Amino acid sequence: RLKAGEVLVGGILGEIVRPSLVKCYQQAGFDFVYIEYEHVFFSATDLADTVLAARDSGLPVIAKTPQLERAEVAKLLECGVVGIQLPRTETRAEIETLRDYLKFPPHGSRAAAPGYGNSDFAVPEDPRAWLREQDQEVSLVVHIETRRAYENAEEIVSTPGVDMVYVGPGDFSVEFGQPGNPEHPDVRGPMADILALCKQYGVPFGTTALDAEAGRRWVEEGALFFEAADELEFIRHGANELVEAYRGFCA
């Protein structure tokens, strides 16, 4: 869908990683689920159950790996995640290492472990076909969020095997001296530079927009995917709106 130029919007899960929320996201119409696995704690069981629910709901899952470590990446892949997002990507070497973990021989060194969530708990009838499908379906997402990454942006974006580029506006706003203000020209300018490189190399660009209007501007400039907001933001927004309404007629 990204290759066809369709804009995709994903819902984030972080603090509360549960199958019930995936069902809510599916009913809301999100295109994919992004699991934040760097800054929060949740159990491996919750992660596996949630990914399974997402697969059953037709929602692809992208997960941020907490570190560039083979076993961490393998566990995410085997539970059924179809996109691995690498935080604080800064060099081509890091991308090449992750690519090696994601691909089966001869293109990489991923260990073959079908029969788990990665094959919906079935043993593939055609192992060769399953290996090919996994190599084709699993995406490598780089997460650019530092000044060093910005300086190395062309090297990063042009690295073979990069399927998507996500720029983190929060960390970028801190790196470029405007904390909490990703729409400031000092922040938006470098982000736009990376978007231009993504267009040049044919790699989908994504980010998180501050609000719908900011999202609209990014789409007009060529952004193709959004990790929109997490479950806590939806809870805060819904709770604030409801309490404000009640206070209005209960005062």
C-alpha positions in Angstrom: 0.0 0.0 0.0 2.9 2.4 0.7 4.4 1.6 -2.6 1.1 2.6 -4.3 1.4 6.0 -2.6 -1.4 5.3 0.0 -1.0 7.2 3.3 -1.2 4.8 6.3 -2.1 5.8 9.9 -1.1 3.6 12.8 -2.1 3.5 16.4 0.6 3.3 19.1 0.6 0.9 22.1 3.1 1.4 24.9 2.0 1.4 28.5 -1.1 -0.7 28.0 -0.3 -3.5 25.5 -3.5 -5.6 25.4 -5.5 -7.5 22.7 -8.6 -5.4 23.7 -6.9 -2.2 22.6 -5.9 -3.8 19.2 -9.6 -4.6 18.7 -10.5 -0.9 19.4 -7.8 0.3 17.0 -9.1 -2.1 14.3 -12.7 -0.8 14.8 -11.4 2.8 14.6 -9.9 2.1 11.2 -6.2 2.2 11.9 -4.0 0.7 9.2 -1.4 -0.8 11.5 -0.2 -1.0 15.1 3.1 0.4 16.3 4.3 -1.1 19.6 6.7 1.2 21.6 9.1 -1.3 23.2 12.0 1.1 24.2 10.6 3.4 26.9 8.0 1.2 28.7 7.6 -2.1 30.5 5.2 -4.9 29.7 5.3 -8.7 29.8 6.3 -10.9 27.0 2.9 -12.6 27.3 1.1 -9.4 26.8 3.2 -8.6 23.8 2.7 -12.0 22.1 -1.1 -12.0 22.9 -1.4 -8.5 21.5 0.5 -9.3 18.3 -1.7 -12.4 17.8 -4.8 -10.3 18.2 -3.5 -7.8 15.7 -2.8 -10.5 13.1 -6.3 -11.9 13.6 -7.7 -8.4 13.1 -5.8 -7.9 9.9 -3.5 -5.2 11.4 0.2 -5.5 10.7 2.4 -4.8 13.7 5.6 -2.7 13.7 7.6 -2.9 16.9 10.5 -0.8 18.1 13.3 -3.2 19.3 14.7 -2.0 22.6 18.2 -2.7 21.4 20.1 -3.9 18.4 20.5 -7.5 19.7 19.8 -10.6 17.7 17.7 -12.4 20.4 15.5 -9.4 20.9 14.8 -9.0 17.2 14.2 -12.8 16.8 11.6 -12.8 19.6 9.7 -10.0 18.0 9.8 -11.7 14.6 8.7 -15.1 15.9 5.7 -13.7 17.7 4.5 -12.3 14.4 5.7 -8.7 14.1 6.2 -7.7 10.5 8.2 -4.5 10.9 11.2 -3.8 13.2 11.9 -0.2 14.0 15.5 0.6 15.1 15.7 3.5 17.6 18.4 6.1 17.4 19.6 4.9 14.0 22.8 6.8 13.2 25.0 4.7 10.8 24.8 2.4 7.8 26.6 -0.3 9.8 23.7 -0.4 12.3 21.2 -0.8 9.5 23.2 -3.6 7.9 23.4 -5.4 11.2 19.6 -5.3 11.6 19.1 -6.3 8.0 21.2 -9.3 8.6 19.0 -10.3 11.6 15.8 -9.9 9.5 16.7 -11.9 6.5 17.2 -15.7 6.1 20.4 -17.1 4.4 21.8 -16.3 1.9 20.7 -12.7 2.4 21.1 -12.7 6.2 21.5 -14.9 9.2 18.0 -15.1 10.7 17.3 -18.5 12.2 14.4 -20.4 10.8 11.7 -21.0 13.5 8.3 -21.4 11.9 5.4 -22.7 13.8 5.0 -19.8 16.2 3.1 -16.5 15.7 5.2 -15.9 12.5 3.2 -18.6 10.8 0.0 -18.4 12.8 1.2 -21.5 14.7 1.0 -23.7 11.7 3.9 -25.6 10.2 4.4 -24.3 6.7 3.6 -26.9 4.0 6.2 -25.3 1.7 9.2 -24.1 3.9 10.9 -22.5 0.9 7.9 -20.4 0.1 7.5 -19.4 3.8 11.1 -18.3 3.9 10.6 -16.2 0.8 7.4 -14.7 2.1 9.1 -13.7 5.4 12.0 -12.1 3.6 9.5 -10.1 1.5 7.0 -9.2 4.2 9.3 -8.2 7.1 10.1 -4.5 6.9 13.2 -2.6 8.3 12.2 0.8 9.7 14.9 3.3 10.6 14.1 5.7 13.4 16.0 9.0 13.0 16.0 11.2 16.1 19.5 12.7 16.6 21.6 15.4 15.1 24.2 12.8 14.2 21.6 10.9 12.3 20.5 14.0 10.5 24.1 14.6 9.5 24.3 11.0 8.2 20.8 11.1 6.7 21.7 10.4 3.1 23.9 7.5 4.1 21.0 6.1 6.2 18.2 6.6 3.7 20.3 5.2 0.8 21.3 2.0 2.6 20.0 -1.0 0.7 17.2 -2.8 2.6 15.7 0.3 4.3 11.9 0.0 3.8 10.7 3.0 5.8 12.2 6.0 7.5 10.5 7.5 10.6 11.6 10.8 12.1 10.9 11.3 15.8 9.7 14.9 16.2 10.0 14.9 20.0 13.6 14.0 20.1 14.4 16.1 17.1 12.8 19.1 18.8 15.2 18.6 21.8 18.2 18.0 19.5 17.6 21.2 17.6 17.0 23.4 20.6 13.2 23.7 20.5 12.0 21.1 23.0 8.3 20.3 22.7 7.9 22.4 19.6 8.4 20.1 16.5 6.6 22.6 14.3 9.3 25.3 14.8 11.3 26.0 11.6 14.5 24.9 13.3 13.0 21.4 13.7 10.7 21.2 10.7 13.5 22.2 8.4 15.8 19.3 9.1 12.8 16.9 9.0 11.8 18.3 5.6 15.4 17.7 4.4 15.1 14.0 5.3 11.7 13.9 3.6 13.4 15.2 0.5 16.0 12.5 0.7 13.3 9.9 1.1 11.6 11.1 -2.1 15.0 11.1 -3.9 15.7 7.4 -2.9 12.1 6.2 -3.1 11.8 5.4 0.6 8.5 6.1 2.5 8.8 8.9 5.1 6.8 8.9 8.3 6.5 10.8 11.5 4.1 11.7 14.4 2.2 14.9 13.8 1.4 17.3 16.7 -2.2 17.5 15.5 -4.4 16.8 12.5 -3.4 20.1 10.8 0.3 19.4 11.1 -0.4 15.9 9.7 -2.2 17.4 6.8 0.8 19.6 6.0 3.1 16.6 6.2 0.9 14.7 3.8 0.9 17.6 1.4 4.7 17.5 1.4 4.8 13.8 0.8 4.7 11.9 4.1 3.3 8.4 3.7 2.8 7.0 7.2 2.1 8.2 10.7 2.5 6.7 14.1 -0.4 8.8 15.2 -0.8 8.7 19.0 -0.7 6.2 21.8 -3.4 4.7 24.1 -2.6 7.1 26.9 -3.2 10.1 24.6 -6.6 8.7 23.6 -7.5 8.1 27.3 -6.3 11.6 28.3 -8.2 13.2 25.4 -11.4 11.3 26.0 -11.3 11.7 29.8 -10.7 15.4 29.6 -13.4 15.9 27.0 -16.0 14.0 29.1 -15.1 15.6 32.4 -15.2 19.0 30.8 -18.7 18.3 29.4 -20.0 17.1 32.8 -18.5 20.1 34.6 -20.3 22.3 32.1 -23.8 21.2 33.1 -23.0 20.2 36.7 -21.6 23.5 37.9 
